[in-house]
Amino acid sequence: MMLPEEIKEKYGGLPYLTPYQSIYALTDEEGRVVELHEFHARGRAVGGAAWEVYHYPRTSPLILEARREGPRNIFLCRAGVCELDLIPGLAGAGLERVNVLEDRVELTYAGLAGGGVAATVCRGMAEGVLGMEIESLGGGARLGRATLYLPRLRKLTVGVDDTDDEERGATWAAVNESAWHTEREGLAAYLSHCIVQLFPQNPYRTTNCCSTAVVLGVREGAEVGAVEHFLEGVRKRTYSEEAAAAVHARMRPPEELQRFTRAAKSRMVEEEEAEDLALWLGVELREITGSRGRIGALAALGMGDRPDDAVLPYG
């Protein structure tokens, strides 16, 4: 296995190489599913990201879902091995193997021409990568194939609500800063931010009535420290006496939670409803300065992966 710095030393002088910005692999507890976050080359190559979201699901049955947010791709993959039928211009690259071990995730990519370059050294130089084994480099008309090694991370989604008062504060910003500082401390990878529009006629709202969810990728055993640091950051940025949070570690929100979010977007929801559902689903509700924010915090989890849908008002 070559380390990222060794890859840079050996191949970094090639004029057509451009490193991915960062790559992270989040898994469920059983290791059957991987949510892969790939920030494409230099964090700018939106075209490359769009190309992969089109091609990868068509060539690889291991990819269950694929979506793009700017230059970042999110692939939901199942563990396993498959054969790729690569066809120039039609099926240019894909994922051949997904292997989940106790402490790492192994991903084997293959691609033709430029897709092969992306499948190998461009990914191997990304932040978050442990290393890579390169079978063939790709480029020109050649096939590229390599296996990428990533730390195995747990997915934590944290919802927060009710951090501001009539004069000060902004929940989306307080949460963003708290997650960013948590990443800066090396406690988590801060992967996404989602504003969830709630029932705008809520009499307890300050103005816009929005809660916020973030996704963190955390090493096994480090979950408690990451969440505590994040919540402490929110507490320091809170002006409300009712700020609260909700935390869960599922790969996807269950349907019951999605229904709760839709309800909180369209009507008043009581604290008892949130408490009962959180207990039923095993979601942890946390008071930061108070309890009322638990409703919006829980509702944020139901659309924490759907930022474009989450901002829509209902009714």
One Martini backbone bead per residue (centre of mass of N, CA, C, O) as a GRO file, in nm:
protein
  315
    1MET     BB    1   0.095   0.037   0.023
    2MET     BB    2   0.032   0.368  -0.053
    3LEU     BB    3   0.082   0.670   0.044
    4PRO     BB    4  -0.011   0.983  -0.028
    5GLU     BB    5   0.284   1.098  -0.026
    6GLU     BB    6   0.393   0.880  -0.226
    7ILE     BB    7   0.211   0.949  -0.461
    8LYS     BB    8   0.301   1.241  -0.492
    9GLU     BB    9   0.603   1.180  -0.543
   10LYS     BB   10   0.560   0.989  -0.798
   11TYR     BB   11   0.293   1.155  -0.955
   12GLY     BB   12   0.274   1.476  -0.911
   13GLY     BB   13   0.429   1.562  -1.192
   14LEU     BB   14   0.188   1.508  -1.349
   15PRO     BB   15   0.000   1.730  -1.547
   16TYR     BB   16  -0.293   1.549  -1.528
   17LEU     BB   17  -0.308   1.575  -1.222
   18THR     BB   18  -0.594   1.578  -0.975
   19PRO     BB   19  -0.687   1.603  -0.663
   20TYR     BB   20  -0.876   1.512  -0.438
   21GLN     BB   21  -0.990   1.654  -0.156
   22SER     BB   22  -1.201   1.427  -0.030
   23ILE     BB   23  -1.262   1.111   0.164
   24TYR     BB   24  -1.555   0.923   0.290
   25ALA     BB   25  -1.656   0.642   0.513
   26LEU     BB   26  -1.976   0.532   0.593
   27THR     BB   27  -2.131   0.318   0.840
   28ASP     BB   28  -2.285   0.070   0.960
   29GLU     BB   29  -2.280  -0.152   1.215
   30GLU     BB   30  -2.262  -0.417   1.015
   31GLY     BB   31  -2.120  -0.345   0.725
   32ARG     BB   32  -2.326  -0.336   0.458
   33VAL     BB   33  -2.304  -0.017   0.442
   34VAL     BB   34  -2.201   0.266   0.232
   35GLU     BB   35  -2.119   0.612   0.272
   36LEU     BB   36  -1.994   0.809   0.011
   37HIS     BB   37  -1.762   1.086   0.025
   38GLU     BB   38  -1.679   1.291  -0.268
   39PHE     BB   39  -1.442   1.537  -0.325
   40HIS     BB   40  -1.355   1.664  -0.586
   41ALA     BB   41  -1.128   1.809  -0.762
   42ARG     BB   42  -1.028   2.069  -0.556
   43GLY     BB   43  -1.340   2.132  -0.508
   44ARG     BB   44  -1.437   2.199  -0.844
   45ALA     BB   45  -1.519   1.933  -1.020
   46VAL     BB   46  -1.825   1.917  -1.133
   47GLY     BB   47  -1.798   1.753  -1.392
   48GLY     BB   48  -1.677   1.498  -1.263
   49ALA     BB   49  -1.911   1.446  -1.071
   50ALA     BB   50  -2.133   1.415  -1.287
   51TRP     BB   51  -2.005   1.181  -1.440
   52GLU     BB   52  -2.013   0.976  -1.201
   53VAL     BB   53  -2.321   0.982  -1.137
   54TYR     BB   54  -2.384   0.858  -1.412
   55HIS     BB   55  -2.187   0.601  -1.441
   56TYR     BB   56  -2.165   0.427  -1.179
   57PRO     BB   57  -2.461   0.308  -1.153
   58ARG     BB   58  -2.442   0.171  -1.449
   59THR     BB   59  -2.184  -0.025  -1.379
   60SER     BB   60  -2.267  -0.064  -1.060
   61PRO     BB   61  -2.447  -0.273  -0.833
   62LEU     BB   62  -2.327  -0.149  -0.559
   63ILE     BB   63  -2.495   0.103  -0.633
   64LEU     BB   64  -2.791   0.240  -0.496
   65GLU     BB   65  -2.697   0.549  -0.475
   66ALA     BB   66  -2.691   0.886  -0.637
   67ARG     BB   67  -2.542   1.211  -0.564
   68ARG     BB   68  -2.522   1.575  -0.602
   69GLU     BB   69  -2.314   1.845  -0.440
   70GLY     BB   70  -2.165   1.976  -0.652
   71PRO     BB   71  -1.837   1.837  -0.606
   72ARG     BB   72  -2.014   1.632  -0.436
   73ASN     BB   73  -2.037   1.286  -0.373
   74ILE     BB   74  -2.308   1.042  -0.303
   75PHE     BB   75  -2.268   0.701  -0.209
   76LEU     BB   76  -2.467   0.412  -0.193
   77CYS     BB   77  -2.338   0.105  -0.065
   78ARG     BB   78  -2.263  -0.229  -0.104
   79ALA     BB   79  -2.133  -0.505  -0.011
   80GLY     BB   80  -1.889  -0.635  -0.252
   81VAL     BB   81  -1.878  -0.795  -0.584
   82CYS     BB   82  -1.795  -0.701  -0.929
   83GLU     BB   83  -1.847  -0.671  -1.275
   84LEU     BB   84  -1.726  -0.469  -1.535
   85ASP     BB   85  -1.878  -0.309  -1.828
   86LEU     BB   86  -1.674  -0.133  -2.015
   87ILE     BB   87  -1.767   0.168  -2.209
   88PRO     BB   88  -1.698   0.395  -2.419
   89GLY     BB   89  -1.904   0.674  -2.321
   90LEU     BB   90  -2.115   0.480  -2.138
   91ALA     BB   91  -1.903   0.298  -1.933
   92GLY     BB   92  -1.619   0.431  -1.782
   93ALA     BB   93  -1.687   0.369  -1.465
   94GLY     BB   94  -1.625   0.207  -1.132
   95LEU     BB   95  -1.732  -0.028  -0.876
   96GLU     BB   96  -1.603  -0.349  -0.771
   97ARG     BB   97  -1.538  -0.302  -0.448
   98VAL     BB   98  -1.677  -0.371  -0.110
   99ASN     BB   99  -1.494  -0.355   0.204
  100VAL     BB  100  -1.568  -0.430   0.549
  101LEU     BB  101  -1.396  -0.355   0.828
  102GLU     BB  102  -1.334  -0.275   1.147
  103ASP     BB  103  -1.131  -0.001   1.054
  104ARG     BB  104  -1.204  -0.032   0.737
  105VAL     BB  105  -1.226   0.065   0.384
  106GLU     BB  106  -1.257  -0.109   0.069
  107LEU     BB  107  -1.191   0.027  -0.269
  108THR     BB  108  -1.259  -0.072  -0.606
  109TYR     BB  109  -1.145   0.078  -0.900
  110ALA     BB  110  -1.255   0.148  -1.246
  111GLY     BB  111  -1.113   0.290  -1.563
  112LEU     BB  112  -1.123   0.485  -1.847
  113ALA     BB  113  -0.880   0.677  -1.885
  114GLY     BB  114  -0.975   0.939  -1.706
  115GLY     BB  115  -1.131   0.745  -1.518
  116GLY     BB  116  -0.865   0.601  -1.428
  117VAL     BB  117  -0.728   0.839  -1.291
  118ALA     BB  118  -0.951   0.883  -1.080
  119ALA     BB  119  -0.936   0.580  -0.967
  120THR     BB  120  -0.651   0.655  -0.856
  121VAL     BB  121  -0.441   0.903  -0.784
  122CYS     BB  122  -0.655   1.119  -0.727
  123ARG     BB  123  -0.765   0.966  -0.477
  124GLY     BB  124  -0.490   0.896  -0.325
  125MET     BB  125  -0.450   1.229  -0.250
  126ALA     BB  126  -0.663   1.248  -0.042
  127GLU     BB  127  -0.828   1.344   0.209
  128GLY     BB  128  -0.871   1.059   0.438
  129VAL     BB  129  -0.650   0.874   0.334
  130LEU     BB  130  -0.450   0.592   0.388
  131GLY     BB  131  -0.444   0.442   0.093
  132MET     BB  132  -0.291   0.263  -0.203
  133GLU     BB  133  -0.349   0.023  -0.469
  134ILE     BB  134  -0.183  -0.001  -0.782
  135GLU     BB  135  -0.234  -0.163  -1.087
  136SER     BB  136  -0.334   0.079  -1.285
  137LEU     BB  137  -0.333   0.409  -1.405
  138GLY     BB  138  -0.408   0.516  -1.675
  139GLY     BB  139  -0.485   0.680  -1.948
  140GLY     BB  140  -0.586   0.753  -2.236
  141ALA     BB  141  -0.659   0.405  -2.331
  142ARG     BB  142  -0.641   0.307  -2.045
  143LEU     BB  143  -0.663   0.110  -1.769
  144GLY     BB  144  -0.782   0.172  -1.439
  145ARG     BB  145  -0.665   0.036  -1.113
  146ALA     BB  146  -0.780   0.051  -0.760
  147THR     BB  147  -0.719   0.051  -0.401
  148LEU     BB  148  -0.894   0.197  -0.137
  149TYR     BB  149  -0.814   0.338   0.190
  150LEU     BB  150  -1.038   0.376   0.470
  151PRO     BB  151  -1.180   0.490   0.727
  152ARG     BB  152  -1.406   0.386   0.963
  153LEU     BB  153  -1.722   0.545   0.987
  154ARG     BB  154  -1.963   0.705   1.166
  155LYS     BB  155  -2.295   0.810   1.149
  156LEU     BB  156  -2.391   1.144   1.244
  157THR     BB  157  -2.699   1.300   1.332
  158VAL     BB  158  -2.763   1.652   1.407
  159GLY     BB  159  -3.011   1.826   1.578
  160VAL     BB  160  -3.119   2.180   1.591
  161ASP     BB  161  -3.291   2.414   1.824
  162ASP     BB  162  -3.335   2.714   1.966
  163THR     BB  163  -3.082   2.970   1.977
  164ASP     BB  164  -3.260   3.227   1.955
  165ASP     BB  165  -3.375   3.552   1.965
  166GLU     BB  166  -3.515   3.862   1.889
  167GLU     BB  167  -3.195   3.986   1.848
  168ARG     BB  168  -3.028   3.704   1.844
  169GLY     BB  169  -2.908   3.493   1.613
  170ALA     BB  170  -2.835   3.163   1.435
  171THR     BB  171  -2.869   2.841   1.389
  172TRP     BB  172  -2.717   2.771   1.128
  173ALA     BB  173  -2.451   2.914   1.223
  174ALA     BB  174  -2.396   2.780   1.497
  175VAL     BB  175  -2.379   2.494   1.378
  176ASN     BB  176  -2.158   2.536   1.171
  177GLU     BB  177  -1.936   2.626   1.369
  178SER     BB  178  -1.942   2.378   1.554
  179ALA     BB  179  -1.868   2.171   1.333
  180TRP     BB  180  -1.607   2.301   1.234
  181HIS     BB  181  -1.456   2.287   1.510
  182THR     BB  182  -1.474   1.982   1.539
  183GLU     BB  183  -1.296   1.928   1.294
  184ARG     BB  184  -1.046   2.098   1.378
  185GLU     BB  185  -1.003   1.892   1.635
  186GLY     BB  186  -1.035   1.588   1.508
  187LEU     BB  187  -1.339   1.450   1.577
  188ALA     BB  188  -1.450   1.511   1.276
  189ALA     BB  189  -1.642   1.492   0.986
  190TYR     BB  190  -1.777   1.755   0.802
  191LEU     BB  191  -2.046   1.691   0.557
  192SER     BB  192  -2.327   1.841   0.647
  193HIS     BB  193  -2.601   2.087   0.578
  194CYS     BB  194  -2.941   2.151   0.715
  195ILE     BB  195  -3.235   2.326   0.645
  196VAL     BB  196  -3.550   2.328   0.833
  197GLN     BB  197  -3.867   2.391   0.762
  198LEU     BB  198  -4.120   2.499   0.961
  199PHE     BB  199  -4.391   2.605   1.119
  200PRO     BB  200  -4.466   2.945   1.066
  201GLN     BB  201  -4.714   2.961   1.302
  202ASN     BB  202  -4.539   2.946   1.536
  203PRO     BB  203  -4.546   3.114   1.845
  204TYR     BB  204  -4.222   3.038   1.923
  205ARG     BB  205  -4.096   3.187   1.720
  206THR     BB  206  -3.898   3.421   1.589
  207THR     BB  207  -3.917   3.399   1.250
  208ASN     BB  208  -3.856   3.138   1.038
  209CYS     BB  209  -3.862   2.849   1.153
  210CYS     BB  210  -3.569   2.684   1.192
  211SER     BB  211  -3.378   2.404   1.154
  212THR     BB  212  -3.077   2.190   1.212
  213ALA     BB  213  -2.854   1.971   1.025
  214VAL     BB  214  -2.581   1.738   1.077
  215VAL     BB  215  -2.299   1.559   0.942
  216LEU     BB  216  -2.094   1.308   1.099
  217GLY     BB  217  -1.767   1.164   1.095
  218VAL     BB  218  -1.681   0.885   1.315
  219ARG     BB  219  -1.497   0.717   1.509
  220GLU     BB  220  -1.478   0.447   1.675
  221GLY     BB  221  -1.536   0.563   2.015
  222ALA     BB  222  -1.577   0.900   1.940
  223GLU     BB  223  -1.875   1.000   1.969
  224VAL     BB  224  -1.902   1.145   2.241
  225GLY     BB  225  -1.684   1.364   2.204
  226ALA     BB  226  -1.803   1.495   1.949
  227VAL     BB  227  -2.082   1.571   2.059
  228GLU     BB  228  -1.993   1.740   2.304
  229HIS     BB  229  -1.837   1.952   2.147
  230PHE     BB  230  -2.066   2.047   1.970
  231LEU     BB  231  -2.272   2.126   2.199
  232GLU     BB  232  -2.087   2.332   2.332
  233GLY     BB  233  -2.079   2.519   2.088
  234VAL     BB  234  -2.380   2.581   2.089
  235ARG     BB  235  -2.405   2.694   2.375
  236LYS     BB  236  -2.207   2.942   2.322
  237ARG     BB  237  -2.425   3.037   2.070
  238THR     BB  238  -2.662   3.081   2.274
  239TYR     BB  239  -2.981   3.279   2.356
  240SER     BB  240  -3.153   3.050   2.451
  241GLU     BB  241  -3.367   2.854   2.689
  242GLU     BB  242  -3.451   2.613   2.441
  243ALA     BB  243  -3.215   2.449   2.362
  244ALA     BB  244  -3.170   2.162   2.135
  245ALA     BB  245  -3.115   1.803   2.068
  246ALA     BB  246  -3.052   1.543   1.812
  247VAL     BB  247  -2.947   1.188   1.794
  248HIS     BB  248  -2.822   0.979   1.519
  249ALA     BB  249  -2.691   0.648   1.352
  250ARG     BB  250  -2.828   0.634   1.088
  251MET     BB  251  -2.826   0.619   0.746
  252ARG     BB  252  -3.148   0.640   0.758
  253PRO     BB  253  -3.442   0.768   0.795
  254PRO     BB  254  -3.718   0.672   0.912
  255GLU     BB  255  -4.046   0.698   0.834
  256GLU     BB  256  -4.142   0.809   1.108
  257LEU     BB  257  -3.950   1.056   1.097
  258GLN     BB  258  -4.051   1.178   0.831
  259ARG     BB  259  -4.341   1.226   0.930
  260PHE     BB  260  -4.266   1.421   1.156
  261THR     BB  261  -4.147   1.637   0.974
  262ARG     BB  262  -4.402   1.694   0.811
  263ALA     BB  263  -4.566   1.781   1.055
  264ALA     BB  264  -4.368   2.020   1.151
  265LYS     BB  265  -4.428   2.178   0.871
  266SER     BB  266  -4.777   2.183   0.910
  267ARG     BB  267  -4.774   2.185   1.238
  268MET     BB  268  -4.831   2.146   1.558
  269VAL     BB  269  -4.601   2.015   1.801
  270GLU     BB  270  -4.548   1.819   2.069
  271GLU     BB  271  -4.330   1.711   2.302
  272GLU     BB  272  -4.453   1.428   2.345
  273GLU     BB  273  -4.418   1.331   2.055
  274ALA     BB  274  -4.110   1.345   2.052
  275GLU     BB  275  -4.053   1.160   2.292
  276ASP     BB  276  -4.194   0.903   2.192
  277LEU     BB  277  -4.038   0.869   1.925
  278ALA     BB  278  -3.750   0.866   2.033
  279LEU     BB  279  -3.791   0.615   2.208
  280TRP     BB  280  -3.877   0.422   1.978
  281LEU     BB  281  -3.602   0.490   1.789
  282GLY     BB  282  -3.340   0.575   1.964
  283VAL     BB  283  -3.331   0.880   2.012
  284GLU     BB  284  -3.136   1.143   2.121
  285LEU     BB  285  -3.221   1.376   2.365
  286ARG     BB  286  -3.099   1.723   2.412
  287GLU     BB  287  -3.026   1.952   2.648
  288ILE     BB  288  -2.884   2.272   2.652
  289THR     BB  289  -3.112   2.498   2.786
  290GLY     BB  290  -3.364   2.311   2.698
  291SER     BB  291  -3.672   2.154   2.555
  292ARG     BB  292  -3.832   2.275   2.303
  293GLY     BB  293  -3.607   2.212   2.074
  294ARG     BB  294  -3.668   1.903   2.030
  295ILE     BB  295  -3.867   1.915   1.800
  296GLY     BB  296  -3.687   2.043   1.574
  297ALA     BB  297  -3.448   1.852   1.606
  298LEU     BB  298  -3.599   1.596   1.523
  299ALA     BB  299  -3.706   1.704   1.249
  300ALA     BB  300  -3.423   1.740   1.114
  301LEU     BB  301  -3.359   1.430   1.072
  302GLY     BB  302  -3.573   1.358   0.840
  303MET     BB  303  -3.389   1.583   0.635
  304GLY     BB  304  -3.062   1.568   0.661
  305ASP     BB  305  -3.025   1.461   0.331
  306ARG     BB  306  -3.243   1.710   0.214
  307PRO     BB  307  -3.190   2.030   0.150
  308ASP     BB  308  -3.398   2.103  -0.081
  309ASP     BB  309  -3.654   1.997   0.074
  310ALA     BB  310  -3.626   2.123   0.365
  311VAL     BB  311  -3.683   2.438   0.276
  312LEU     BB  312  -3.972   2.377   0.229
  313PRO     BB  313  -4.281   2.485   0.249
  314TYR     BB  314  -4.590   2.414   0.401
  315GLY     BB  315  -4.910   2.526   0.286
   0.00000   0.00000   0.00000
